[in-house]
Amino acid sequence: MTPKYTISTDKTKLNLAVIHQFLSQEAYWCRNIPIEIVQRSIENSLCFGVYRGDEQVGFARVITDFATFSYLADVFILPEHRGQGLSKQLVAFIMAYPVLQGLRRIMLVTQDAHGLYTQFGFKPIDSPENTMSIKAFTAY
């Protein structure tokens, strides 16, 4: 991590206003998400905050059973802090995080960050016929 930035899983440090603002206004995957849903998602996930001092500048969360499966979601670095390798450092931190070792599968969905995730071994799913989902709605 660049000396002036840190990563923490301490949920008490998370800035809900920063997270909600980015997710609801800037993230293509959940535009207009209500703050109550963001809060509930944080409460029920393993969360990673990226900080410059006390200022939150990035976020990611992992939904997991801590035994066999996890789903990486809501990964972002605020625009003014991009270009310093922070997203790569954040994903590296997550991939090395002790309680996530030994999982059988880690999944994610991305529209535009394939280059980032392939560096960590993520690959497109080879067999879409074996993968199923329900997408109940597309917007909040």
C-alpha positions, 0 to 999 in steps of 0.5 A: 500500500502506498505509504499514505493509504491504508486498508482496514476491515474495521466496519466502525471506520466505514463512512456510509455517506461516502459509500452510498454516494458513490454507489448510488450516484456513480456506480453503473451496477447499482445507481439509485440504491437506497441508503438502507440497502447499502447499510444492510449490505455492509452489515452482512458482508466482510468489508474493506475500506481504503483510507488516506488518514481518516478519509475513506477513498475506496471500498469493497465487500465480500459476501461469503460463508467463510468456508467454500464460496465468496462473491466480491462486490462493490469495489471502487476507488474514488475518482480523485484517488485513481491512477495510483494502483489502489484498486490493485492493492485492494484486490491483492489485500482481499485475495490474501485475507486470511479468512478467505483462503481455501475457498472453492470458488470466488466470483464477481461480475464486472462490465469494465475491469476485466484487466484488473481481475485477470491479474489475480486469476479471475477468468470468464466462466467457461460454461454458462450453461451451468451458471444460473441466476435470477435478476429480479430487477435492474434499478432501485 
